[in-house]
Each structure stands twice: as structure tokens, then as C-alpha cells.
Amino acid sequence: MDGTMNHDRDVPGSPATSTRRRVLTRLDLLRDEMLDTLTAAVRIPSITPTYPGEVYADVVGAEGEVSRLLAGVYAEAGAETDVFAVAPGRDNAVGVIRGTGGGRSLIFNGHVDVVPPGDVSGWRSGDPFDGVVEDGWIRGRGTVDMKSGLVAQAFAARALHEAGVRLRGDLILQAVVGEENLENHLGTSAVLDRGYTADGAIVSEPTGGDRPLSVMAATPGVLVMRIEVTGKSSHSSMRGRMLYRPGTTGPVAASAIDRGFVIYQALRRLESDWAATKFDPLFEPGQFTLAPGVVDGGARHSRSGAFIPDSMSMVYAVFHPPGEDQAVVRKEIEAHIAHVAATDPWLRTHPPVVEWPLRYPGSRVDAAHPLCVAVADARELAAVDTPLAGRPPLAAFPSAADSTWLCAAGVPAVGLGPGELAMAHAYDERCAVDEIVCAARAYALAAMDWCGS
């Protein structure tokens, strides 16, 4: 097969049409069980234990609980299962459904960890992990990002098995940990290093943007940048003297917060330049940004208004085109900061320290790649005669995803998943049931096409 859906055989009474109908009918019968499993998964608070602000010992273990839940579904789909952890309590689950031979292999990939829910009073129900299904939606932390997609993938595999479909290529199901804090070495990369690779992959991140269940062929490069600015502390009453009466032997004080915001404004100007200079045909204009996420400052020895602050730190998420060398991107930003620092009397002699603790290089699969075509065909066929009908757009996922590490390992990876990314990490996170059902149908059809059946 060349990776495209054979529409010549999509006629009433043909073997292909009959088999697909049997699989989709089986998925319809599994709908309620799929939603019950998703509810159970959402009710497990599988927060990334290393996420800033979390107490590791209080949180660790829940990721593994979700992985074991999914491993049970994988086993029901006829898979050989492997549950393992690089870090204790943080188990990945893999299911391998062996093909009959002669077909291409395919990975279904998704992460089990979720971000913290925030203040529970911000949730309409008062329970971020209630997993309630009502009015066509399932709500709760992790529904969009990304347990709905994971469970839909698992039930697509189960429907294939229960409909008696034997794929020619292997189907490999991966439920991984650590994605939310960019810990691919514990999750997707660890699974790949264990030998679970394939000829292609579908990552079930939420790909709803302008249209639900778009096909995402690229992800941006992402860098996490930390900037540390040093000042000189004194009594807060010395601010006027610091600003207007500098001493002959040096300033009485230097506000790290003032100096930090000099850098902040400079990076905002660079971000505006990027909006006009950095482009990629799959990404929306202005997608490549320098996003400040954390600003913290004060006197090192006391967080009090009585002191002129002598420290300030800022943490940024930097989004750049996937084709750019990250070393070049870092050099550009560092040079911009250094130029600004050279124009400031204090920063010139006390330059800020720039660190790069985390990186995602980004990924891209050509729009004409057979995997892109196969996934788009499956998505279109899955939605026939539904409100989601039509050819899905080919676009880019706007944030980091484990597609990066799959592509880096030589596995072309395309994103397709229920939910809209704007709802991820938000209060009252929820996912449309119709999208979950359609996604499961698309996963099953894509596996049949790509792997051969």
C-alpha cells in the first residue's frame, strides 16, 4: 500500500467497505465502555510530580495508575503488554499487536500525565477530576490534554481486534509519562529506546483549532530560558537616592526588578521583530514568540517591601520554527540581551545570566508524506454523515509534543486528537464526546490503511 486510502474499493459490497463498516459498528457498540474508561482515567489525578509547585512524594504514582488502566485495554485488544518505569512510580505502558507480516508498523502515542488543576474554586463543579459526562461533553483535568485521545486510541485497537481484523503490520500502543514537564527521557524516548519503534506514528494531542480534529504535520521548536538578574539591596527609602543622586563611589543600590524589566522590554521588542521575520507555511502568523511565564524578584534575604530588590529571575518559553537550529536561536537571543545590557550602566558591569534548562527541537512531516495522507483520509472517512464531515485541514501543532522525539528517532509522527489546545491547562477543561468518537474511528481506519488489513 502507498499510504493512501483506496477509494476505488470504497463501494457498497466491497470487502474493504464491509470490513470498515464492521469495525465502525464495533466501535459504536463500545462507545459507552470507552467513555466509562475515560471517566475512570480522568478521576485518577495523574499530575506530573516534578511540575513546579508540586510535592513529589504526594503526587508520584498516579501516572502509573493510568498507564496500568490503559494496559488492561491494550490486553483486551489482543496486545502483548509491557509496563515499565525509568523512575519508580512513573510507569509507561506499551501494547504490541503483532501483524501477520508484509505491512507497515504504526504507533499510537499519548501521555498520561496532566498539569495541576490550580485553585479548585476555579472549577465550576468544584472537582477538577470529576470526569462527568453531560450535554455532549466530558469534563475534568486531562480530558483534552490528553486522556480522551489516549483512550480513543486504545478502543480503536480493541474494535479492530473484536471485529476480527488482523493488520499486516504491527500496531504499537504507547501511554507515556512526563510530557508536561518535558521529561521525554522518562516517557516517549524511554519507550523508543526499549525498542518500540515503527514506520509511522499518530500522536493524540488535541488538534482542534479552526476545525476539530485537524491533522498536525509539524510542531515548533521550544526552548525554556531562565534569566537571572543581580542588583544591590538597600533600604527601600534609598530608591530616590538610587535614581536621582548616584554616589561618586557607585550607586547606593540597584533594583534587580528595574534592570530585569529593561531586559523584559527588550525581549518584547525582539518578539515583535519575530512576528515580522519568522514564518512557516503551516503555522499561523505570529506563532513564534518569547513567552514570559514566571517573573520572581525581591531581596534575597527577605521578601519584603522594606528592601530594594537584589535579585530577579524570569522564565520564558521560546517558540521558533522547527527548521531553525536551536543553537542559532539561542545565540540570537543572547546577543540581543547582551546588546541591551551593554547600554545600561549597571547591567554592563553586572551582566544577566542566561540559562537554557529544557529544549524541544520541533518536528515536521512533509504534507505529501503517505502518513499525512493516510491520516487525513481516515479522518475524512470517519466523519462522513456527521457534523464533523469534510476534509481536515493540514496545519501545525502550536506547542511542544512528543512528535519531536518520535521524528528524531526516525519515526514520522503526525498529530490527530480530540479537543482544542486552548482548553488544555484551563479551568473547566472539557472535550466533546462527538470528537472522541470520531477520533477513535479515524485511528482505527488509519491503522487499517497504513498497516494493511
N, C-alpha and C positions, 0 to 999 in steps of 0.2 A: 504493500500500500504506500501511497505517496504522501499521506498525512491529510488528504482532503476527503471530506465525506462523499461517498459515492452516490450522488443524487440519481444517477441512472437507475439505481436499484431501489430508490425510494418510491415504489409504486405499489398500490394495493395488491396483496397476494404474494409479493416477492419475499424470498427468505429473509433479506435484511430488514424489510419493513416489519415482518412478523416477529422477528427476534427483538427488535427495538420496542415494538408495542408490548411484548411480553415483559420486558424489563421495566418499562414505564408503568405498566399496570401493577407490577410487584411493588414499585416504589409508592404508588398510590395507596396500596394496602398497608405499607409500612409507615405511612405518614404520622399517625398518632404515636406510634412507638418511637419514631425519630424525634418528635417534639418532646416526649416524656424523657428521653435520654438527654436531650439538650437541656431541659429543665434541671435534671439531676446534675449535669455538668456545671451549669451556671451557679447552682446552690453550693458548689464547692469553691470557697474563696481562694483561688489559686494565685494569689498576689506574688509577684516576683520578690523573693525575700531580700534581695540586695537593692531593691528600689530605695532611693533616698528617703529617709524618714521612717523606714520600716525597721522593726526589731527582728533580726534574722531568725532567732530561735522561736519567736512567736508565730512565724509565717511559714517557715520551711516545712515541706511535706505535702502541702496541698496540690502542688503541681503534679507530683507523682500519683496522687489520688485520681486526678482527672485522666492522666495517662493510663492508669490501670483500668479505669472505666472504659476508655476507648479500646484498649487492648481486648477487652471482652467482646466488643462489637466486631473487632477485626477477626477474632477467633470464630465468631458466628458467620463471618463472611468466608470462612474456609482458609484463613491465613495462618501461616506459621508466625508466632508472635515472639517478640524479644523485648523485654522491659529491662532497662539498664540505666545506671546513673554514673556520671562523671563525678558529681558532688553528691554526697549522701542526702537522700530525701528528695532529690530533684531528678526524678525518673523520666526518661523518654520512653515512648512506646513505638514499636515498629511492627507492622504486619506485612508479610510477604505472601502473595497469592501467586504461586508458580504457574507460568504459562505452559502451553502444550508444545511451544517451540516455533521458531520462524517469525516471531513478531517483535516489535519494538517494546521496550520496557518503559514504564511510566511511574512517576512518583506523585502521590497526593501528599502535600506537606502543609502543616499548620502548627501554630504554637498554642500551648495550653495555659501559659501564664497571662495574667492580666495586671493592669496598673491598679494602684489603690483607689478605692471609691471616693475618697475625700470625706467631707462632713456629711454624715448620714441625713442631716436635716435638709440637705440639698436635693434629696431624692423624694419624689412625690409620695412613694409608698412608705418611706422610712426605712426600707430594707434594700440595700444595693444588690443583694444576692437572692432576691425572691424568685426570679425565674418564672414569673407568672405569664401565661399566655392569655391575651384578651384583645378583642377588637382587631384581630388580624396581626397582632404584634406579640413578640416575646421580649420581655424587658429584663434588665439587670446587667451589672458589670460583666463584660466579656461576651455579651450576646453578639455584638458587631465585631469586636476585636478579641478573639476571632473564633469562638466556640461554635457559632452557627455553621461556619464553613467547615470546620473540622468534623462535626457530627454529620453534616450533609455528605462529606466525602466518605465517611465510614459506612453510611447507609447506602450510598451508591454502590459500593463494593458488595455490600450484603445483598442488595437487589440483584446484582449480576449473578451472584452465587445461587440465590434461591430461584432465579429464573432459569438456571441450568446453563448459563453462558460460560464457556471456557475460553478465556483470552489466549491468544498465541504468545504474547509477550508477558513478562512478569508485571504485576501491579504491586507497588510498594507503598504502604500507608505509613506516614510519619507524623507522630504527635510529639512535639519537641518543647523543651523548656528554654527560659532565659532570653527570649527575643526582645522583650520590652526594655531590658537594660543592656541590650547589645552584647549579650553573652553567647554568641554563636558557638564558641568553643565548648560550651556545655550542652548545646542543643543540636542545631542542624549540622554544623561542622563535625560534631562528635558522631552523629549518625552516619554521615558520609564517610568519615574516617573508619568506621566499623565495617564498611563495605557495602552499604545500602545506597548504591548509585543506580542511575538509569539513563535512558536515551532522551528523556524529557521529564518535565515536572510541571504540575499545576499547584500554585500556592494560593490558599484560600483566604488571603487578606480581603477585607471589604473593598470592592472595586466599584461601588456605586458613586457616581459623580453627577454629571449632567444626566446620565441614564443609568438605571440599575444594572448590575452585572456586566459592566464594561469589561473588555479584555485588555489587561495591562501588560504591555510588552517591555516596559523599562521602569527602572527606579532611579532616583537621583543618588549621586554621591552624598554622603552625610559625614560631617566631621563634628566632634564635640570639642569646643575650645574653652579653655579656662584662662582668664586674665587676672593676675594678681597685681594690685597697685599698692605701693607703700607710701605713707605720709609721715608726718611728725606730729605727735599728740601734745596737747596743752589744755589748759582750762578753756572752756567754751567762750568765756568772756574775752579771750585773746583774738577772736575772729576779726574784729575791726582792725586791730594792730597787724594781724597777719595779712589782711587785704590791702591796707592803705598806708602802713608805716613799716615797711620792711627794715629790719635791722642791718647795720653795716657788717655784722659778722654772720649774717644768714638769717633766714626767717625764724620768727619765734615759734611758728607752727606751719604745717602744710596739711590741708584737708585731703585725705585719700579719696573721699567721696567727690569733692570738686574735681580732682585730677582724673578720677575714673570716668566722670561724665564728659570730660573732654574727649576721652577715647570713645565713649559711647556715641557721641555726636559724630565723630569722625567715621566710625563704622556704619552709622546710619547713612552718611553721605556715600560711602562705598557701596552700600546696599542699593541706593538709588542708581548709582552708576551701573551696577549689575543688571538692574531691570532693563537698561537700555543696551547692554552689551552682551549678555549671556542668553543664548537661545538654544532651543532644541525643538524640533518639529513635533514631538509627541507631548511636550509639556506646555501648560498654559503660560502665557506671558506673565512675567513677574514671579515665577515659581522659585527662582534661585535667590535665596535670601540668607541674611545673617540674623538669626532669631534669638534675641536675648531671653533666656529662660529663668535665670537666677541672678539676682543682684543682692549682695550682702556687704555691709560695711559698718564700721564703728571703731571705737578704741579697742585694742586687742585685750586689754585687761578689764574692760568694763563696757557693757552695752548700756550706755547712759548718755543723756543729752548734756551732761556736765563736761564732756570732753570733746575736743576736736579730734575727729577720727584719724587713726594712723594706718588703717587697712581697709581695703575694699576688694571684693572679688566678683567677677561676672562670669557666668557660664552661658555659652552660645551653642545653638545647633546651626551648623552651616550647611546649606543645601546648594549643591553645584551640579552642572551637567555630568551625566555618567561617563562621558568620554574624556573628561579632564583628568590629568594626572594630579593626584591629591598633594603630592609634594609641591607642585607648581601653585596650587590653590593656597596652600599654607604659606608659601613664600610671598605670594601677593598680599595676603592679609598682614603678615608680619611686617612687610616693608611699609605698608600703609600706617600701621601703628607706630613703627619706628620713625617715620617721617613726621607724624604729629607730635610724638614725644620730643623730637629734636627742636620743635618750635616753642616748647614750654619750658621755662627756666627750671622748675622743679623736676619734671619728668626727664629732662635732658641729663641730669645727674643721678636720677633715681628711676631708671627705665622700668616699665612694667614687665612682668614675667608672663610669657605666653606658653601654655602647655596644651597638648593635644591628646587627651586620655583615651578617646574612642574614635573609631573610623568605620565607615561603610563605603566601599569604593563605588557602589552603584552597579547597575546591570542593564543590559539591552539585548533583546532578541529581535532580529530583523522582522519587519511586518510581513514579509513574504515567506518567512520560515514555515515549514509544514506544520509545526506545532501551533503557531499562531492561527493558521488557517483552520486546523482541526478543532481548536478550542472555540473559535468564533462560529464555525459550522455547528458544533454541538450546542452552543448557547442559543443559536438561532432556531435550531430544530426543537430544542427543549421547550421553547416558549410559544410554539405555534398554537394559535387559538386561545391565547391568554393575554391579559393586559400588558405583559412584558414582551409581546411579539415584536419581531423586527431584527434586523442585522445589528449586532452590538458594535459600538464604536471601538476603535483601537486607540488606546491612549497610554498614559504613563501613570504609575502609582506615585503620588506626590511625596512619599516618605520612605524611610528605610524599611526593608523587608528582607526575609531570608532568601529571596530570589538571588540576592548578591552572592551568597556563599554557594548556592547551587550552580550558578553560572560560572563562578570562579573555579569550581571543581569540574567544569566541562559538561554540566547538565543544563541544557537550555531550559529556562523557567519562565512561565507565563502566569500572571495573576488573574484569578477569577473567583469572586466570593460575594456572598450576600451582605448587604448593609452598606452604609455610606461612611466614609472615613471621618467626616465632620462629627458624626455621632460617637465615634470612639473617644475614650478618655473624658467623655462629657457626663454631666449629671443626666439621669433618666435615659441612659443608653438603652436602645431598643432596636430590634431588627424585624423586618416584615416577614411574616410566615410565607407569603407567596414567593418571595425572593429565595428563601431557604429551600423550598420545594423545587423551584426552577433550577437552582444551583445543583441540587442532588441529581436531577435529571440530566443536566449538562455534563456533570462529572461522569456519570455512567456512559453516556453517549460518546464522550470524548475518549474514554478508555477503550470502548469497543472499536472506535475508528483508529486510534493511534496504535493500540496493541494488536489489533486484528482479532476477529471472532468468527 
